[in-house]
């Protein structure tokens, strides 16, 4: 059974930092592309950052220079370091795992709330 469990969300003041972590089980982690997506109220889910099985990264323009995605294939985890958070970063953040070859093999975590507010 595939499980993606996110942690690390919370409330932070604008300009602050948070680190999200996603622990994966039930998949051959090293051959999966991993990603973080977010969904704000009333908006569609959007890509935040991805890291492929060969560690190539991609970021949404809105988070470039502020967020960093990384993965640890020994622990089956993917992290998202978020710095200089802005109110517009407020959303539920979801972890995604997608097989690097068979893209229809895809799983989502339950999500974790991130709120940047004073």
PDB file as gemmi writes it, atoms N, CA and C in Angstrom:
CRYST1    1.000    1.000    1.000  90.00  90.00  90.00 P 1                      
ATOM      1  N   UNK A   1       0.843  -1.193   0.000  1.00  0.00           N  
ATOM      2  CA  UNK A   1       0.000   0.000   0.000  1.00  0.00           C  
ATOM      3  C   UNK A   1       0.882   1.249   0.000  1.00  0.00           C  
ATOM      4  N   UNK A   2       0.593   2.135  -0.929  1.00  0.00           N  
ATOM      5  CA  UNK A   2       1.379   3.358  -1.048  1.00  0.00           C  
ATOM      6  C   UNK A   2       0.902   4.367  -0.015  1.00  0.00           C  
ATOM      7  N   UNK A   3       1.857   4.978   0.671  1.00  0.00           N  
ATOM      8  CA  UNK A   3       1.534   6.044   1.611  1.00  0.00           C  
ATOM      9  C   UNK A   3       2.522   7.189   1.430  1.00  0.00           C  
ATOM     10  N   UNK A   4       1.964   8.385   1.380  1.00  0.00           N  
ATOM     11  CA  UNK A   4       2.760   9.608   1.389  1.00  0.00           C  
ATOM     12  C   UNK A   4       2.267  10.432   2.567  1.00  0.00           C  
ATOM     13  N   UNK A   5       3.144  10.679   3.522  1.00  0.00           N  
ATOM     14  CA  UNK A   5       2.744  11.370   4.745  1.00  0.00           C  
ATOM     15  C   UNK A   5       3.532  12.664   4.858  1.00  0.00           C  
ATOM     16  N   UNK A   6       2.789  13.783   4.789  1.00  0.00           N  
ATOM     17  CA  UNK A   6       3.418  15.099   4.895  1.00  0.00           C  
ATOM     18  C   UNK A   6       3.476  15.549   6.342  1.00  0.00           C  
ATOM     19  N   UNK A   7       4.466  16.362   6.638  1.00  0.00           N  
ATOM     20  CA  UNK A   7       4.581  16.977   7.957  1.00  0.00           C  
ATOM     21  C   UNK A   7       5.305  18.306   7.816  1.00  0.00           C  
ATOM     22  N   UNK A   8       5.193  19.130   8.870  1.00  0.00           N  
ATOM     23  CA  UNK A   8       5.956  20.377   8.902  1.00  0.00           C  
ATOM     24  C   UNK A   8       5.174  21.639   8.610  1.00  0.00           C  
ATOM     25  N   UNK A   9       3.915  21.512   8.290  1.00  0.00           N  
ATOM     26  CA  UNK A   9       3.115  22.702   8.040  1.00  0.00           C  
ATOM     27  C   UNK A   9       2.836  23.465   9.320  1.00  0.00           C  
ATOM     28  N   UNK A  10       2.264  24.662   9.164  1.00  0.00           N  
ATOM     29  CA  UNK A  10       1.921  25.454  10.333  1.00  0.00           C  
ATOM     30  C   UNK A  10       1.702  26.908   9.991  1.00  0.00           C  
ATOM     31  N   UNK A  11       1.674  27.712  11.050  1.00  0.00           N  
ATOM     32  CA  UNK A  11       1.467  29.159  10.924  1.00  0.00           C  
ATOM     33  C   UNK A  11       2.806  29.864  11.106  1.00  0.00           C  
ATOM     34  N   UNK A  12       3.106  30.767  10.194  1.00  0.00           N  
ATOM     35  CA  UNK A  12       4.355  31.513  10.271  1.00  0.00           C  
ATOM     36  C   UNK A  12       4.100  32.938   9.832  1.00  0.00           C  
ATOM     37  N   UNK A  13       4.853  33.872  10.380  1.00  0.00           N  
ATOM     38  CA  UNK A  13       4.720  35.270   9.970  1.00  0.00           C  
ATOM     39  C   UNK A  13       5.348  35.464   8.591  1.00  0.00           C  
ATOM     40  N   UNK A  14       4.846  36.406   7.834  1.00  0.00           N  
ATOM     41  CA  UNK A  14       5.487  36.719   6.548  1.00  0.00           C  
ATOM     42  C   UNK A  14       6.972  36.993   6.740  1.00  0.00           C  
ATOM     43  N   UNK A  15       7.760  36.442   5.826  1.00  0.00           N  
ATOM     44  CA  UNK A  15       9.214  36.538   5.946  1.00  0.00           C  
ATOM     45  C   UNK A  15       9.841  35.374   6.671  1.00  0.00           C  
ATOM     46  N   UNK A  16       9.023  34.553   7.292  1.00  0.00           N  
ATOM     47  CA  UNK A  16       9.529  33.413   8.037  1.00  0.00           C  
ATOM     48  C   UNK A  16       9.781  32.198   7.160  1.00  0.00           C  
ATOM     49  N   UNK A  17      10.177  31.101   7.814  1.00  0.00           N  
ATOM     50  CA  UNK A  17      10.541  29.874   7.097  1.00  0.00           C  
ATOM     51  C   UNK A  17       9.814  28.675   7.685  1.00  0.00           C  
ATOM     52  N   UNK A  18       9.590  27.700   6.822  1.00  0.00           N  
ATOM     53  CA  UNK A  18       9.067  26.399   7.217  1.00  0.00           C  
ATOM     54  C   UNK A  18       9.730  25.341   6.353  1.00  0.00           C  
ATOM     55  N   UNK A  19       9.812  24.131   6.896  1.00  0.00           N  
ATOM     56  CA  UNK A  19      10.318  23.015   6.128  1.00  0.00           C  
ATOM     57  C   UNK A  19       9.279  21.910   6.134  1.00  0.00           C  
ATOM     58  N   UNK A  20       8.820  21.543   4.952  1.00  0.00           N  
ATOM     59  CA  UNK A  20       7.884  20.438   4.801  1.00  0.00           C  
ATOM     60  C   UNK A  20       8.660  19.169   4.490  1.00  0.00           C  
ATOM     61  N   UNK A  21       8.142  18.052   4.986  1.00  0.00           N  
ATOM     62  CA  UNK A  21       8.744  16.765   4.696  1.00  0.00           C  
ATOM     63  C   UNK A  21       7.655  15.782   4.292  1.00  0.00           C  
ATOM     64  N   UNK A  22       7.997  14.912   3.365  1.00  0.00           N  
ATOM     65  CA  UNK A  22       7.068  13.875   2.916  1.00  0.00           C  
ATOM     66  C   UNK A  22       7.789  12.539   3.000  1.00  0.00           C  
ATOM     67  N   UNK A  23       7.213  11.623   3.776  1.00  0.00           N  
ATOM     68  CA  UNK A  23       7.772  10.284   3.917  1.00  0.00           C  
ATOM     69  C   UNK A  23       6.959   9.317   3.063  1.00  0.00           C  
ATOM     70  N   UNK A  24       7.646   8.611   2.186  1.00  0.00           N  
ATOM     71  CA  UNK A  24       6.977   7.695   1.267  1.00  0.00           C  
ATOM     72  C   UNK A  24       7.215   6.247   1.665  1.00  0.00           C  
ATOM     73  N   UNK A  25       6.203   5.439   1.484  1.00  0.00           N  
ATOM     74  CA  UNK A  25       6.333   3.994   1.703  1.00  0.00           C  
ATOM     75  C   UNK A  25       5.481   3.270   0.674  1.00  0.00           C  
ATOM     76  N   UNK A  26       5.854   2.036   0.393  1.00  0.00           N  
ATOM     77  CA  UNK A  26       5.093   1.233  -0.553  1.00  0.00           C  
ATOM     78  C   UNK A  26       5.439   1.469  -2.012  1.00  0.00           C  
ATOM     79  N   UNK A  27       6.478   2.252  -2.279  1.00  0.00           N  
ATOM     80  CA  UNK A  27       6.926   2.487  -3.650  1.00  0.00           C  
ATOM     81  C   UNK A  27       8.433   2.321  -3.722  1.00  0.00           C  
ATOM     82  N   UNK A  28       8.921   2.079  -4.930  1.00  0.00           N  
ATOM     83  CA  UNK A  28      10.371   2.048  -5.164  1.00  0.00           C  
ATOM     84  C   UNK A  28      10.827   3.497  -5.317  1.00  0.00           C  
ATOM     85  N   UNK A  29      11.043   4.135  -4.207  1.00  0.00           N  
ATOM     86  CA  UNK A  29      11.198   5.583  -4.140  1.00  0.00           C  
ATOM     87  C   UNK A  29      12.193   6.133  -5.149  1.00  0.00           C  
ATOM     88  N   UNK A  30      13.320   5.472  -5.309  1.00  0.00           N  
ATOM     89  CA  UNK A  30      14.379   6.050  -6.136  1.00  0.00           C  
ATOM     90  C   UNK A  30      14.022   6.141  -7.619  1.00  0.00           C  
ATOM     91  N   UNK A  31      12.992   5.452  -8.066  1.00  0.00           N  
ATOM     92  CA  UNK A  31      12.606   5.542  -9.476  1.00  0.00           C  
ATOM     93  C   UNK A  31      11.328   6.359  -9.656  1.00  0.00           C  
ATOM     94  N   UNK A  32      10.973   7.106  -8.613  1.00  0.00           N  
ATOM     95  CA  UNK A  32       9.830   8.000  -8.689  1.00  0.00           C  
ATOM     96  C   UNK A  32      10.290   9.458  -8.732  1.00  0.00           C  
ATOM     97  N   UNK A  33       9.615  10.225  -9.579  1.00  0.00           N  
ATOM     98  CA  UNK A  33       9.751  11.676  -9.539  1.00  0.00           C  
ATOM     99  C   UNK A  33       8.844  12.178  -8.413  1.00  0.00           C  
ATOM    100  N   UNK A  34       9.380  13.100  -7.615  1.00  0.00           N  
ATOM    101  CA  UNK A  34       8.623  13.595  -6.460  1.00  0.00           C  
ATOM    102  C   UNK A  34       8.323  15.082  -6.619  1.00  0.00           C  
ATOM    103  N   UNK A  35       7.218  15.499  -6.038  1.00  0.00           N  
ATOM    104  CA  UNK A  35       6.874  16.907  -6.185  1.00  0.00           C  
ATOM    105  C   UNK A  35       6.031  17.425  -5.047  1.00  0.00           C  
ATOM    106  N   UNK A  36       5.985  18.721  -4.952  1.00  0.00           N  
ATOM    107  CA  UNK A  36       5.096  19.430  -4.033  1.00  0.00           C  
ATOM    108  C   UNK A  36       4.168  20.309  -4.851  1.00  0.00           C  
ATOM    109  N   UNK A  37       2.902  20.243  -4.508  1.00  0.00           N  
ATOM    110  CA  UNK A  37       1.869  21.054  -5.128  1.00  0.00           C  
ATOM    111  C   UNK A  37       1.122  21.762  -4.006  1.00  0.00           C  
ATOM    112  N   UNK A  38       0.366  22.789  -4.365  1.00  0.00           N  
ATOM    113  CA  UNK A  38      -0.424  23.491  -3.350  1.00  0.00           C  
ATOM    114  C   UNK A  38      -1.761  23.921  -3.923  1.00  0.00           C  
ATOM    115  N   UNK A  39      -2.704  24.083  -3.011  1.00  0.00           N  
ATOM    116  CA  UNK A  39      -4.033  24.541  -3.398  1.00  0.00           C  
ATOM    117  C   UNK A  39      -4.543  25.525  -2.373  1.00  0.00           C  
ATOM    118  N   UNK A  40      -4.757  26.733  -2.829  1.00  0.00           N  
ATOM    119  CA  UNK A  40      -5.324  27.772  -1.979  1.00  0.00           C  
ATOM    120  C   UNK A  40      -6.842  27.756  -2.120  1.00  0.00           C  
ATOM    121  N   UNK A  41      -7.558  28.278  -1.129  1.00  0.00           N  
ATOM    122  CA  UNK A  41      -9.031  28.290  -1.207  1.00  0.00           C  
ATOM    123  C   UNK A  41      -9.527  28.960  -2.480  1.00  0.00           C  
ATOM    124  N   UNK A  42     -10.418  28.294  -3.176  1.00  0.00           N  
ATOM    125  CA  UNK A  42     -10.999  28.849  -4.378  1.00  0.00           C  
ATOM    126  C   UNK A  42     -10.120  28.798  -5.611  1.00  0.00           C  
ATOM    127  N   UNK A  43      -8.965  28.158  -5.484  1.00  0.00           N  
ATOM    128  CA  UNK A  43      -8.041  28.098  -6.609  1.00  0.00           C  
ATOM    129  C   UNK A  43      -7.735  26.645  -6.976  1.00  0.00           C  
ATOM    130  N   UNK A  44      -7.223  26.458  -8.170  1.00  0.00           N  
ATOM    131  CA  UNK A  44      -6.826  25.131  -8.606  1.00  0.00           C  
ATOM    132  C   UNK A  44      -5.495  24.734  -7.981  1.00  0.00           C  
ATOM    133  N   UNK A  45      -5.292  23.428  -7.883  1.00  0.00           N  
ATOM    134  CA  UNK A  45      -4.014  22.932  -7.398  1.00  0.00           C  
ATOM    135  C   UNK A  45      -2.925  23.303  -8.404  1.00  0.00           C  
ATOM    136  N   UNK A  46      -1.786  23.756  -7.880  1.00  0.00           N  
ATOM    137  CA  UNK A  46      -0.706  24.181  -8.757  1.00  0.00           C  
ATOM    138  C   UNK A  46       0.626  23.582  -8.328  1.00  0.00           C  
ATOM    139  N   UNK A  47       1.500  23.441  -9.317  1.00  0.00           N  
ATOM    140  CA  UNK A  47       2.831  22.913  -9.051  1.00  0.00           C  
ATOM    141  C   UNK A  47       3.649  23.933  -8.269  1.00  0.00           C  
ATOM    142  N   UNK A  48       4.369  23.437  -7.264  1.00  0.00           N  
ATOM    143  CA  UNK A  48       5.303  24.283  -6.527  1.00  0.00           C  
ATOM    144  C   UNK A  48       6.741  23.941  -6.940  1.00  0.00           C  
ATOM    145  N   UNK A  49       7.085  22.653  -6.816  1.00  0.00           N  
ATOM    146  CA  UNK A  49       8.445  22.223  -7.147  1.00  0.00           C  
ATOM    147  C   UNK A  49       8.445  20.718  -7.383  1.00  0.00           C  
ATOM    148  N   UNK A  50       9.330  20.275  -8.268  1.00  0.00           N  
ATOM    149  CA  UNK A  50       9.493  18.849  -8.511  1.00  0.00           C  
ATOM    150  C   UNK A  50      10.975  18.503  -8.517  1.00  0.00           C  
ATOM    151  N   UNK A  51      11.251  17.247  -8.197  1.00  0.00           N  
ATOM    152  CA  UNK A  51      12.604  16.720  -8.293  1.00  0.00           C  
ATOM    153  C   UNK A  51      12.497  15.332  -8.889  1.00  0.00           C  
ATOM    154  N   UNK A  52      13.207  15.103  -9.976  1.00  0.00           N  
ATOM    155  CA  UNK A  52      13.085  13.831 -10.674  1.00  0.00           C  
ATOM    156  C   UNK A  52      13.943  12.754 -10.005  1.00  0.00           C  
ATOM    157  N   UNK A  53      13.821  11.549 -10.528  1.00  0.00           N  
ATOM    158  CA  UNK A  53      14.597  10.440  -9.987  1.00  0.00           C  
ATOM    159  C   UNK A  53      16.102  10.678 -10.154  1.00  0.00           C  
ATOM    160  N   UNK A  54      16.473  11.466 -11.164  1.00  0.00           N  
ATOM    161  CA  UNK A  54      17.900  11.781 -11.339  1.00  0.00           C  
ATOM    162  C   UNK A  54      18.246  13.160 -10.779  1.00  0.00           C  
ATOM    163  N   UNK A  55      17.342  13.680  -9.913  1.00  0.00           N  
ATOM    164  CA  UNK A  55      17.566  14.895  -9.121  1.00  0.00           C  
ATOM    165  C   UNK A  55      17.521  16.192  -9.917  1.00  0.00           C  
ATOM    166  N   UNK A  56      16.935  16.188 -11.088  1.00  0.00           N  
ATOM    167  CA  UNK A  56      16.674  17.458 -11.767  1.00  0.00           C  
ATOM    168  C   UNK A  56      15.505  18.147 -11.064  1.00  0.00           C  
ATOM    169  N   UNK A  57      15.615  19.458 -10.894  1.00  0.00           N  
ATOM    170  CA  UNK A  57      14.574  20.194 -10.173  1.00  0.00           C  
ATOM    171  C   UNK A  57      13.882  21.204 -11.082  1.00  0.00           C  
ATOM    172  N   UNK A  58      12.654  21.517 -10.692  1.00  0.00           N  
ATOM    173  CA  UNK A  58      11.852  22.504 -11.412  1.00  0.00           C  
ATOM    174  C   UNK A  58      11.015  23.250 -10.383  1.00  0.00           C  
ATOM    175  N   UNK A  59      10.896  24.552 -10.560  1.00  0.00           N  
ATOM    176  CA  UNK A  59      10.160  25.379  -9.603  1.00  0.00           C  
ATOM    177  C   UNK A  59       9.161  26.279 -10.324  1.00  0.00           C  
ATOM    178  N   UNK A  60       8.069  26.545  -9.650  1.00  0.00           N  
ATOM    179  CA  UNK A  60       7.156  27.575 -10.114  1.00  0.00           C  
ATOM    180  C   UNK A  60       7.871  28.918 -10.033  1.00  0.00           C  
ATOM    181  N   UNK A  61       7.582  29.795 -10.970  1.00  0.00           N  
ATOM    182  CA  UNK A  61       8.248  31.109 -10.976  1.00  0.00           C  
ATOM    183  C   UNK A  61       8.027  31.854  -9.666  1.00  0.00           C  
ATOM    184  N   UNK A  62       6.874  31.661  -9.061  1.00  0.00           N  
ATOM    185  CA  UNK A  62       6.514  32.406  -7.854  1.00  0.00           C  
ATOM    186  C   UNK A  62       7.345  32.023  -6.642  1.00  0.00           C  
ATOM    187  N   UNK A  63       8.017  30.863  -6.694  1.00  0.00           N  
ATOM    188  CA  UNK A  63       8.785  30.411  -5.528  1.00  0.00           C  
ATOM    189  C   UNK A  63      10.280  30.321  -5.805  1.00  0.00           C  
ATOM    190  N   UNK A  64      10.697  30.563  -7.035  1.00  0.00           N  
ATOM    191  CA  UNK A  64      12.123  30.484  -7.367  1.00  0.00           C  
ATOM    192  C   UNK A  64      12.929  31.435  -6.491  1.00  0.00           C  
ATOM    193  N   UNK A  65      14.033  30.910  -5.970  1.00  0.00           N  
ATOM    194  CA  UNK A  65      14.892  31.715  -5.108  1.00  0.00           C  
ATOM    195  C   UNK A  65      14.474  31.722  -3.653  1.00  0.00           C  
ATOM    196  N   UNK A  66      13.282  31.199  -3.350  1.00  0.00           N  
ATOM    197  CA  UNK A  66      12.804  31.165  -1.970  1.00  0.00           C  
ATOM    198  C   UNK A  66      12.628  29.729  -1.453  1.00  0.00           C  
ATOM    199  N   UNK A  67      12.217  28.833  -2.340  1.00  0.00           N  
ATOM    200  CA  UNK A  67      11.953  27.445  -1.947  1.00  0.00           C  
ATOM    201  C   UNK A  67      13.023  26.532  -2.528  1.00  0.00           C  
ATOM    202  N   UNK A  68      13.333  25.466  -1.798  1.00  0.00           N  
ATOM    203  CA  UNK A  68      14.288  24.470  -2.272  1.00  0.00           C  
ATOM    204  C   UNK A  68      13.734  23.077  -2.016  1.00  0.00           C  
ATOM    205  N   UNK A  69      13.689  22.267  -3.064  1.00  0.00           N  
ATOM    206  CA  UNK A  69      13.242  20.882  -2.933  1.00  0.00           C  
ATOM    207  C   UNK A  69      14.458  19.970  -2.908  1.00  0.00           C  
ATOM    208  N   UNK A  70      14.380  18.925  -2.081  1.00  0.00           N  
ATOM    209  CA  UNK A  70      15.476  17.961  -1.999  1.00  0.00           C  
ATOM    210  C   UNK A  70      14.896  16.595  -1.679  1.00  0.00           C  
ATOM    211  N   UNK A  71      15.686  15.558  -1.942  1.00  0.00           N  
ATOM    212  CA  UNK A  71      15.218  14.202  -1.655  1.00  0.00           C  
ATOM    213  C   UNK A  71      16.346  13.399  -1.035  1.00  0.00           C  
ATOM    214  N   UNK A  72      15.963  12.419  -0.220  1.00  0.00           N  
ATOM    215  CA  UNK A  72      16.908  11.507   0.405  1.00  0.00           C  
ATOM    216  C   UNK A  72      16.447  10.092   0.073  1.00  0.00           C  
ATOM    217  N   UNK A  73      17.134   9.472  -0.860  1.00  0.00           N  
ATOM    218  CA  UNK A  73      16.719   8.136  -1.291  1.00  0.00           C  
ATOM    219  C   UNK A  73      17.022   7.053  -0.259  1.00  0.00           C  
ATOM    220  N   UNK A  74      17.820   7.366   0.751  1.00  0.00           N  
ATOM    221  CA  UNK A  74      18.078   6.386   1.816  1.00  0.00           C  
ATOM    222  C   UNK A  74      16.955   6.384   2.845  1.00  0.00           C  
ATOM    223  N   UNK A  75      16.266   7.514   2.961  1.00  0.00           N  
ATOM    224  CA  UNK A  75      15.170   7.634   3.935  1.00  0.00           C  
ATOM    225  C   UNK A  75      13.801   7.661   3.270  1.00  0.00           C  
ATOM    226  N   UNK A  76      13.772   7.675   1.930  1.00  0.00           N  
ATOM    227  CA  UNK A  76      12.512   7.761   1.178  1.00  0.00           C  
ATOM    228  C   UNK A  76      11.729   9.015   1.556  1.00  0.00           C  
ATOM    229  N   UNK A  77      12.437  10.129   1.610  1.00  0.00           N  
ATOM    230  CA  UNK A  77      11.780  11.386   1.955  1.00  0.00           C  
ATOM    231  C   UNK A  77      12.087  12.463   0.912  1.00  0.00           C  
ATOM    232  N   UNK A  78      11.167  13.389   0.802  1.00  0.00           N  
ATOM    233  CA  UNK A  78      11.364  14.574  -0.021  1.00  0.00           C  
ATOM    234  C   UNK A  78      10.983  15.781   0.822  1.00  0.00           C  
ATOM    235  N   UNK A  79      11.837  16.782   0.839  1.00  0.00           N  
ATOM    236  CA  UNK A  79      11.641  17.962   1.659  1.00  0.00           C  
ATOM    237  C   UNK A  79      11.421  19.192   0.789  1.00  0.00           C  
ATOM    238  N   UNK A  80      10.749  20.165   1.374  1.00  0.00           N  
ATOM    239  CA  UNK A  80      10.592  21.464   0.738  1.00  0.00           C  
ATOM    240  C   UNK A  80      10.940  22.530   1.767  1.00  0.00           C  
ATOM    241  N   UNK A  81      12.086  23.149   1.595  1.00  0.00           N  
ATOM    242  CA  UNK A  81      12.492  24.255   2.461  1.00  0.00           C  
ATOM    243  C   UNK A  81      11.904  25.537   1.892  1.00  0.00           C  
ATOM    244  N   UNK A  82      11.115  26.214   2.705  1.00  0.00           N  
ATOM    245  CA  UNK A  82      10.432  27.429   2.264  1.00  0.00           C  
ATOM    246  C   UNK A  82      10.921  28.611   3.079  1.00  0.00           C  
ATOM    247  N   UNK A  83      11.544  29.558   2.426  1.00  0.00           N  
ATOM    248  CA  UNK A  83      12.059  30.759   3.070  1.00  0.00           C  
ATOM    249  C   UNK A  83      11.326  31.991   2.572  1.00  0.00           C  
ATOM    250  N   UNK A  84      11.399  33.056   3.357  1.00  0.00           N  
ATOM    251  CA  UNK A  84      10.765  34.323   2.985  1.00  0.00           C  
ATOM    252  C   UNK A  84       9.315  34.092   2.543  1.00  0.00           C  
ATOM    253  N   UNK A  85       8.579  33.424   3.389  1.00  0.00           N  
ATOM    254  CA  UNK A  85       7.188  33.114   3.046  1.00  0.00           C  
ATOM    255  C   UNK A  85       6.343  34.366   2.947  1.00  0.00           C  
ATOM    256  N   UNK A  86       5.412  34.333   2.006  1.00  0.00           N  
ATOM    257  CA  UNK A  86       4.519  35.463   1.747  1.00  0.00           C  
ATOM    258  C   UNK A  86       3.080  35.023   2.001  1.00  0.00           C  
ATOM    259  N   UNK A  87       2.204  35.969   2.273  1.00  0.00           N  
ATOM    260  CA  UNK A  87       0.796  35.599   2.480  1.00  0.00           C  
ATOM    261  C   UNK A  87       0.229  34.790   1.309  1.00  0.00           C  
ATOM    262  N   UNK A  88       0.674  35.067   0.115  1.00  0.00           N  
ATOM    263  CA  UNK A  88       0.168  34.347  -1.059  1.00  0.00           C  
ATOM    264  C   UNK A  88       0.670  32.907  -1.143  1.00  0.00           C  
ATOM    265  N   UNK A  89       1.583  32.521  -0.260  1.00  0.00           N  
ATOM    266  CA  UNK A  89       2.018  31.125  -0.187  1.00  0.00           C  
ATOM    267  C   UNK A  89       1.060  30.286   0.659  1.00  0.00           C  
ATOM    268  N   UNK A  90       0.115  30.934   1.317  1.00  0.00           N  
ATOM    269  CA  UNK A  90      -0.851  30.223   2.148  1.00  0.00           C  
ATOM    270  C   UNK A  90      -1.668  29.256   1.308  1.00  0.00           C  
ATOM    271  N   UNK A  91      -1.648  27.990   1.698  1.00  0.00           N  
ATOM    272  CA  UNK A  91      -2.347  26.947   0.941  1.00  0.00           C  
ATOM    273  C   UNK A  91      -2.176  25.612   1.660  1.00  0.00           C  
ATOM    274  N   UNK A  92      -2.897  24.619   1.182  1.00  0.00           N  
ATOM    275  CA  UNK A  92      -2.626  23.242   1.581  1.00  0.00           C  
ATOM    276  C   UNK A  92      -1.587  22.696   0.602  1.00  0.00           C  
ATOM    277  N   UNK A  93      -0.526  22.157   1.148  1.00  0.00           N  
ATOM    278  CA  UNK A  93       0.584  21.638   0.341  1.00  0.00           C  
ATOM    279  C   UNK A  93       0.498  20.112   0.292  1.00  0.00           C  
ATOM    280  N   UNK A  94       0.599  19.582  -0.925  1.00  0.00           N  
ATOM    281  CA  UNK A  94       0.465  18.150  -1.160  1.00  0.00           C  
ATOM    282  C   UNK A  94       1.752  17.568  -1.725  1.00  0.00           C  
ATOM    283  N   UNK A  95       2.104  16.410  -1.239  1.00  0.00           N  
ATOM    284  CA  UNK A  95       3.227  15.654  -1.782  1.00  0.00           C  
ATOM    285  C   UNK A  95       2.714  14.758  -2.914  1.00  0.00           C  
ATOM    286  N   UNK A  96       3.508  14.643  -3.953  1.00  0.00           N  
ATOM    287  CA  UNK A  96       3.136  13.823  -5.108  1.00  0.00           C  
ATOM    288  C   UNK A  96       4.289  12.898  -5.484  1.00  0.00           C  
ATOM    289  N   UNK A  97       3.936  11.663  -5.806  1.00  0.00           N  
ATOM    290  CA  UNK A  97       4.921  10.696  -6.288  1.00  0.00           C  
ATOM    291  C   UNK A  97       4.445  10.167  -7.632  1.00  0.00           C  
ATOM    292  N   UNK A  98       5.282  10.247  -8.638  1.00  0.00           N  
ATOM    293  CA  UNK A  98       4.926   9.787  -9.980  1.00  0.00           C  
ATOM    294  C   UNK A  98       6.050   8.922 -10.532  1.00  0.00           C  
ATOM    295  N   UNK A  99       5.703   7.726 -10.975  1.00  0.00           N  
ATOM    296  CA  UNK A  99       6.706   6.830 -11.544  1.00  0.00           C  
ATOM    297  C   UNK A  99       7.427   7.555 -12.683  1.00  0.00           C  
ATOM    298  N   UNK A 100       8.736   7.413 -12.742  1.00  0.00           N  
ATOM    299  CA  UNK A 100       9.529   8.169 -13.712  1.00  0.00           C  
ATOM    300  C   UNK A 100       9.314   7.708 -15.150  1.00  0.00           C  
ATOM    301  N   UNK A 101       8.773   6.501 -15.325  1.00  0.00           N  
ATOM    302  CA  UNK A 101       8.518   6.002 -16.682  1.00  0.00           C  
ATOM    303  C   UNK A 101       7.013   5.893 -16.930  1.00  0.00           C  
ATOM    304  N   UNK A 102       6.331   5.188 -16.061  1.00  0.00           N  
ATOM    305  CA  UNK A 102       4.884   5.001 -16.197  1.00  0.00           C  
ATOM    306  C   UNK A 102       4.160   6.080 -15.421  1.00  0.00           C  
ATOM    307  N   UNK A 103       3.942   7.215 -16.062  1.00  0.00           N  
ATOM    308  CA  UNK A 103       3.427   8.399 -15.394  1.00  0.00           C  
ATOM    309  C   UNK A 103       2.015   8.228 -14.852  1.00  0.00           C  
ATOM    310  N   UNK A 104       1.285   7.219 -15.312  1.00  0.00           N  
ATOM    311  CA  UNK A 104      -0.051   7.009 -14.758  1.00  0.00           C  
ATOM    312  C   UNK A 104       0.005   6.420 -13.360  1.00  0.00           C  
ATOM    313  N   UNK A 105       1.165   5.951 -12.961  1.00  0.00           N  
ATOM    314  CA  UNK A 105       1.351   5.479 -11.581  1.00  0.00           C  
ATOM    315  C   UNK A 105       1.707   6.697 -10.729  1.00  0.00           C  
ATOM    316  N   UNK A 106       0.692   7.222 -10.064  1.00  0.00           N  
ATOM    317  CA  UNK A 106       0.847   8.486  -9.363  1.00  0.00           C  
ATOM    318  C   UNK A 106       0.077   8.435  -8.051  1.00  0.00           C  
ATOM    319  N   UNK A 107       0.627   9.018  -7.013  1.00  0.00           N  
ATOM    320  CA  UNK A 107      -0.018   9.032  -5.702  1.00  0.00           C  
ATOM    321  C   UNK A 107       0.119  10.404  -5.064  1.00  0.00           C  
ATOM    322  N   UNK A 108      -0.840  10.700  -4.184  1.00  0.00           N  
ATOM    323  CA  UNK A 108      -0.878  11.973  -3.483  1.00  0.00           C  
ATOM    324  C   UNK A 108      -0.930  11.749  -1.980  1.00  0.00           C  
ATOM    325  N   UNK A 109      -0.344  12.674  -1.254  1.00  0.00           N  
ATOM    326  CA  UNK A 109      -0.503  12.684   0.186  1.00  0.00           C  
ATOM    327  C   UNK A 109      -1.792  13.383   0.567  1.00  0.00           C  
ATOM    328  N   UNK A 110      -2.035  13.435   1.876  1.00  0.00           N  
ATOM    329  CA  UNK A 110      -3.274  14.046   2.384  1.00  0.00           C  
ATOM    330  C   UNK A 110      -3.207  15.559   2.461  1.00  0.00           C  
ATOM    331  N   UNK A 111      -2.013  16.096   2.462  1.00  0.00           N  
ATOM    332  CA  UNK A 111      -1.853  17.538   2.496  1.00  0.00           C  
ATOM    333  C   UNK A 111      -1.527  18.069   3.881  1.00  0.00           C  
ATOM    334  N   UNK A 112      -0.842  19.205   3.904  1.00  0.00           N  
ATOM    335  CA  UNK A 112      -0.533  19.887   5.159  1.00  0.00           C  
ATOM    336  C   UNK A 112      -0.722  21.384   4.956  1.00  0.00           C  
ATOM    337  N   UNK A 113      -1.331  22.020   5.944  1.00  0.00           N  
ATOM    338  CA  UNK A 113      -1.674  23.442   5.816  1.00  0.00           C  
ATOM    339  C   UNK A 113      -0.456  24.315   6.127  1.00  0.00           C  
ATOM    340  N   UNK A 114      -0.222  25.275   5.252  1.00  0.00           N  
ATOM    341  CA  UNK A 114       0.793  26.308   5.479  1.00  0.00           C  
ATOM    342  C   UNK A 114       0.093  27.660   5.442  1.00  0.00           C  
ATOM    343  N   UNK A 115       0.276  28.429   6.499  1.00  0.00           N  
ATOM    344  CA  UNK A 115      -0.338  29.749   6.582  1.00  0.00           C  
ATOM    345  C   UNK A 115       0.718  30.777   6.923  1.00  0.00           C  
ATOM    346  N   UNK A 116       0.860  31.760   6.043  1.00  0.00           N  
ATOM    347  CA  UNK A 116       1.791  32.869   6.278  1.00  0.00           C  
ATOM    348  C   UNK A 116       0.955  34.108   6.546  1.00  0.00           C  
ATOM    349  N   UNK A 117       0.908  34.501   7.805  1.00  0.00           N  
ATOM    350  CA  UNK A 117       0.039  35.607   8.196  1.00  0.00           C  
ATOM    351  C   UNK A 117       0.565  36.250   9.466  1.00  0.00           C  
ATOM    352  N   UNK A 118       0.344  37.571   9.566  1.00  0.00           N  
ATOM    353  CA  UNK A 118       0.728  38.276  10.789  1.00  0.00           C  
ATOM    354  C   UNK A 118      -0.473  38.385  11.733  1.00  0.00           C  
TER     355      UNK A 118                                                      
END                                                                             
